[in-house]
Amino acid sequence: MVFLALLAGEGLALHHADSQDDAALLLCDINPLVVVIHLDMTDGSPLAVADFCNYRRPGARLILLGGGQLMTDGTLFRHVGNAHALISGRVSAADLTSLVVHHAAASVA
C-alpha cells in the first residue's frame, strides 16, 4: 500500500478499521492526531464514526474522503465538529499523505 509506505516515511503510523464498530474500538485504544474517514463506508455509518471521534478524541483532526455529492455545499462542516478537510476519494496517495502530515503537525502545534 503506497499510502502506508509514504506515511511511514514521514514517521507516522497508520491504524486501519474496516467498520464502524472497529473504528470506535480503535478510537478507544489510541489517541490519533488525524483520522481519515471514507464517506463510502459500507459497514456502518461514517458520520457515526466522525461523531464518536468528535466525542472521544475532540483534538483529532478529521479528513473526510469521497462521498460523491454528500454535503458538497459545505454543510458537512456544521455537522462534523472536528472536520478539517473534505476531499475526493480518488486523491493520490502522495497528496493524501501531505494532507495528513500537514494536519498532524498543526494538531501538535
Secondary structure, DSSP 8 states (H G I E B T S, - for coil): -HHHHHHHHTT------SSHHHHHHHHHH---SEEEEETT-SSS-HHHHHHHHHHH-TTSEEEEE--TTTTTTTTHHHHSTTEEEEE-TT--HHHHHHHHHHHHHHHH-
